Amino acid sequence: MPHLAVPGAELAYESAGHASAPALVLLHSGIATMRMWEPQMPALTAGHLVVRLDARGFGATRHDGAPFSDRDDVRSVLDHLGIERATIIGAGRGGTTALDLALESPDRVAGVVAVGSGPSGFPELPLSDEEHRRIDELDAAFAASDWRRLARLETALWVAGSNRLEDDLDPEFVALVHEIAAANVAHAEEAVSPEPLEPPAYGRLGDIRVPALVLVGEYDLGPTRAHYEHVLEALPDATGFSFEDAAHLPNLERPAEFELVLLDWLGEHGL
């Protein structure tokens, strides 16, 4: 796997597809690595140049803990590969970065796809009693520095989402997400200091003038579903879709449907 040296880090990234085709950048969620996009790679690379990378604190990327900007890291990879403009596709934290990047560098972004994501600066929202209980479990594991248990609990929460249990889900899907998330345990004690976008994206989404696709799973956590509604309403040129029987990672839980929705939207907008 190639690494790109940037100030304070060596960014793990991969690129595949046709160099002259429209570019896509895939940004992973906070419980995953770039591997979460594996099911979509064959279909996306058939007609696109596809780039994916591990953020600092995740996967195979190495860093020294210095302050950094997620947007700078994405731009650095684009510059290294000679890509002037790309559609940024992000899940969870990756979708937040995609929205931030579209505001900070509109000349580099042709379109935005946000999967279970909210804009930076979004006010904190209340959780359900069950969501509170499970977050308390995460906090206890963090306080005990039990990083493996923390990763298992956090992954289980986002995999199942609201009103479901892991035992109710496809065991192969559950095992895959836990396997992907386990790669991040090695980074648990690292200091990660991303510099926020100032001012944040919340309240500024109307300035994003490129096409946007906003996606969510019907069983994602309550605040994430509220993020979906807000982003869909606030973006000037947005298409929304909610995946039935899915939570925070619809591309892994409903890969065929996710692929169809994404490719149809990309084709409709010439991206």
N, C-alpha and C positions, 0 to 999 in steps of 0.2 A: 504494500500500500504506500503510495507516495505521501510525502510530507512537505509542506511549504513553510519555510522559515520566515517568521514575521517577528516584530519586536515582542519579546517575552514569551514566544511560543513556537511550536512546530505543529502546524495544523494538518491533521489527517484528512485527506480528501480523495475522491475518485471522480473520474469523468469517463463517459462512454457515449457512443452514438456518433452522429455525423457532425463533423466540425462546422459545416456550412449551414446546418439546420437551426431552427429557432432553439434558443437555450432555455433550459429549466434548471433552477437551483432548488434542491430538496433540503429542508432544515428539519431536524428531528425534534421530538417532544422531550420534556424533562425527565421521562422515565425510560428513555431509549437512546439509541445511537443512530448513525446513518444506516445501519442494517435494517431499521424498521421499514425502509422503502424497497426492500428486495423484491417483494411480489410485483411491484409496478415497473421494475426496470426493463423487462423485455418489451412491454408495450410502449413505454415512453421512449426508449432508445430507438425504436423503429423509425420514428420521425422527428427526433429531437437530439440535441446535444444535452446530456443530462449530467449535472454536477451535484455531488452531495458531499457533506463534510461533517466532521464531529466538532461540536463547539468545545470551547475550553471547559475542562472539568468533566468531559464525557469521552467514552470510547478510547480511540487510539491517539487522540491529540495530547501533546505534552506542553506544559506551560510552567512558568516560574512564579505565578501568583501576582504578577504586576497588574495594575489597572489596565483595562482594555475596553474596546467597543466591539460588540458582536457585529455591528454594521461594518466597521472597518475590516473585520476578519472576512466577511463575505465579499466585500469589495476587493480585498487583497487576492482572494482566490480568483475572482472574475478577471482582475488585471493580469494575473499570472497566466491565465488561459487565453488571454486576448479576447475576452467576451465583453462587448460594450453594453449590452442590454439583455436582460433575462426576465422570465416570469419566475417569481419567487414563491415557492410552495412550502408552507410551514405548518407543522402540527404543534399544538400547545405553545411552549415558549418560542418555538421556531416560527409560528404564525405571528406572534407579537413582534419578533425581529423583522419579519417580512413587512408588516405595517409600518414599523419605524423606518425601515430602509426606504420604503416608497415615499415617505415624507422627507427624509433627509437627502436622498439622492434620486429624485424623480426621473432624472435622465438615464438612470441605470435600470429602471424597473419598467417592464412592458406590461405586467399583470401581476396580481396578487391572489394567492389561494391561502385562506386561513382555516385550519381544521381544528376545531375545539379551542379557539384562541380568543383572547381579548386584547384590546389596545393597552399599551403602557399607560400607567397613571389612572387606570379604572378604579373607582372607589371600592373599598372592601364591601362585600355583600354577605348577608347572613347565611349560615349553613343550617341544614336540617338537623334534628337531634341525632340521627344516625350518622350523618356526616361529621358532626362534632365528636361523637364517640370514637370514630375511626381516626380522626385527626389527633385526638388525645393519645391514641395508641402510638401514632407516629412520633408525637412529642416525647413520650416516655422512652421510646427506643433511641431517639436522638440524645436525650439526657443521659442515657446509659452508655452512649457511644457504641451501641450495638448496630453496626452499620449493615450487616447482612440482614438482620431482622428488619431494620428500617427499610431497606430496599424491597424486601418481600412484602411488607405491609403496604408500602406506597404503591408498588406495582399492582397488588391485589385491589387496592382502592380504585385506581384508574382503569384497570382492566374490566372490572365488573360495573363500576359506576353506581348509580343510585338504584336501590330496590332490586338488586341482583346479588347472587353469590357466585364465586368462582366455580363451585361445584355444578352450577346450572349451565356452564358454558362448555364449548368445545375444548376438551383437554389439550389437544395439540396446539390450539391458539394460545391458551393460557401458558403452556410450557414454553412456547416460543417467546412470548413477551418477557417472561421471567429470565430466560436465557439471555435475551438482549440486554435487559436491565442489569443483569449481574456484572456486565463489563464495567459498569460505573462505580461499583463498590470500591475499587482501587483508588478512586478519586475522592472518597468521602471526606477525608481529612484535609484536603487541599483548600487553600484560600482562593476563592474565585471572586474577582472584583469587577464585574461589568459596569461600565459607565452608562447611566440611563440617558435616553434621549431627552433633551431639554429645549423647549417644553415638551411634555410627553404627548403621545398620540391621542389620548382621550380629549375630546373636544375639538380635534383638528382633522378628523377622518374625512370631512367634506373637502379637504384640499387634495385628496388622492383622486386623480382623474383617470386612472387606468382601469380597465375591467377588473372586477374582483369576483371570486367565487368563495362563498362563506359556507362552511360545512360543520355539522355537529352530529353526534350520536344521540339518539333519544334518551339513553340512559346515562349520559354524561352528568357530572355533578351540577347541582342547581346553579351556582355562580357561572359555570361555563356555558350553560344554556342561556343565561341572561346575557353573557358576553355576545353570544351568537346573535340574539335578537337586536342588541344595540349596534353591532358592527354592520349587520345587514341593513338596518334602517339608516345608519349614518353615512355609509359609503354611497357616492353618487351613482355608480354604475356597478351594482352588486347583484349577483344571483345567489340564492340560498338553497340549501338542500339538507334535510335531516334524515339520517340513516336509521331505519327501524332496526330493533334488535342489535344495537351496537352502543358502545360507550365512547371512551376517549380516543380509541385507535381504530376507526372504521376501515382504514386502509388494510389493516391486518385481520380484522374480524369479518369484514364484508369486502374482500379484495376485488372480486369480479364486479360488484356493483359500484364500488369506489372508482375503479378504473374506467368504467363506462361513463360515469358522471363527469369525471375529470377530462377524459379525452373528448367527449361531446362539447364541453365548454371551451376547451382549447381550440378545437376545430371551428366552433361558432365564431370565435374572436380572432382567428388567424394567428394564434400564438403557438 
